């Protein structure tokens, strides 16, 4: 896979992940490892690797975290270019709309 393909997958997944109603934002994780290097910077919150993708999300408080992660995973799977998708809830925010 070319760097261009990797960049496009990372950007597409990042755009789509924040559209889920329970997702507040993306997170690159406590050590910043959930990111994909791209020309001019990086896409935080999405790490595209050889045969998998890791997505870190910050979610709203209120629903079961495993259910939210499963919904995000299922929604992003068709956009991952045949890779396995792993979703980790990096933080939970209370009190948002």
Secondary structure, DSSP 8 states (H G I E B T S, - for coil): --HHHHHHHHHHHHHHHTTSTTEEEE---TTS-SEEEETTEEEETEEE-SSEEEEEEEEETTS-HHHHHHHHHHHHHTTSTT-EEEEEEEEEE-S--
